[in-house]
Amino acid sequence: DVQLQASGGGLVQPGGSLRLSCAASGPGLDYKFGIGWFRQAPGKEREGVSCIHRTDGSTAYADSVKGRFAITRDNSENKVYLQLNSLTPEDTAVYYCAQASSPQTIAIGVSQYNYWGQGTQVTVSS
């Protein structure tokens, strides 16, 4: 079993930045499995934002966030971070972190992840 705790959300003005954290724990924790960030806006389906493979640091990003968001990992702390820059109102959503269900996954399909955290709200508004 793996527990994931997302934090760092909040209210920010357009153009602002936030740093989200995902803390992973539990007996099922294994660096072979990547961590992904997802978001879900009201009335919309959950979508993949970014992911990182914790062994070699390979990353993937949704086109909508490339060049604005950056995912990093700190294996010594069992944490994965998502730096959100140049935020727009369209980035408003609940952000979730999740662990991939298969090793070597470097993709952000929702169905490819089986352990999920509880989400943290990001609101971009003036």
N, C-alpha and C positions, 0 to 999 in steps of 0.2 A: 504494500500500500504506500502511496505517496500523498503528502499533503502540500498544497501550494497556497501561499498567502500573497496576494497582490496588494500593494499600497502605493501611496504617493499621488493619488488623484486630487483634484481640486478645481477651483474656479480660476480661470486665467483669461486675460484679455487677448483678442486677436493679435497675432504676431508674437505672443509670449511663448514660454517654455515650461515644461514640467519634466520631472524624472520619475518614472515608475519603477518600483522594485518588485521582484517576485522571489520570495523565500521558499525554498524547497526543503522538505524533510520527510522522514519516514523510512521504514525498512526496505522499501522498494526503490529507494533512490539509487539511480545508476547513471553514470556519466555517459553511457552509450546512447542514452535517449535525449533528444533535443528538447528544448523549451521554446514554446511559441507564445506570441502575444496576439490576442484577438480582440475585437471590439463589436459591440452591438448597440446601435442607435435605436431610439424608440420607433417601433413599427417596421424595423428592418431586420433582415437576417444577420446572424453573427458572421463576421468576415475575418479572414486572416490578415494580420498586419505585418508581422515579422517573426522570424525564428532563428535560433542559433544552435549549432551542434556543440555540446559542451566539451567534447574531446579535442576537435581540431579548430573550433571557432568559425566554421563555415556559417554563412548567414544567407537569408533570403528576405526580400521585402515586397510588399504589395506596391504596385506602380503608383498608387495614390500617395504613398508616404516616402518614396525614394528621394534621397537628398534632404529630407527634413527630419526623419527619425533615425535613430541609431541604436542597435541592440548590442549589448556587451554582457560578459559573464565574469563572475568571480567564484571560481570553484572552491576556493578556500573558505568562502562564506556560504556556499550553496545558494548563491543568488544570481539572478539574471536581471539586467536593467534595460529599460527602454527610455531613451532620451527623446523627448518630443519637442521639436523646435518649429518655429514659424507656424504656430497653430492657427487654424481657421475654425469658424463655427461648424464646418462640416466634420471636424474631428471630434465633436461632442458625442460621447458614447460611454457606456460602461466597458472598461478594459479588463480583460481576463488573461491570465497566463495558464498554460497547460503543458503537460509533458506528452511527448510523442509516444505512440503505442508500438512503434517499431524502431529498432536501431537504424542509424544512418539516415533517418528522415530529415531532409532539408526542404521542407515544403510547408505551406500554410493552409492546407485543407482542413476544415473543421473535423472531418471524419477520421483524420489521421492522428488524433489526440484523444487520450482516454482518461487522463487525470486532469481535473480542472480546479482552479481556485475560485474564490467567491466574487471577484471583480472589484474594481475601484472606479468611481465616477470621475470622468473628465468633462468639464463644461467650459466651453470657449465662448465668451460673451463679453460685450462691452457694457 
